[in-house]
Amino acid sequence: MSYLAFLVPIAILLGLSGLAAFMWTLRSGQYDDLDGAAERILMDDECEWINSSIRITYSRPWA
């Protein structure tokens, strides 16, 4: 029975730390753009950006 006096507070602390981490993600805006990742998967593999007069082409090396 003495092991319960040790395990119950640990379980409560782990649960509260998980809840605190979840609340932090809500407040920091982690779930604001849920459609962004779904739309990025449909974009082309190569993106061309023009920055001033420099043209940079990014592509994934495994594609």
Secondary structure, DSSP 4 states (H G I P E B T S, - for coil): -HHHHHHHHHHHHHHHHHHHHHHHHHHTTTTS-HHHHHHHTTS-S-EEEEETTEEEEE--TT-
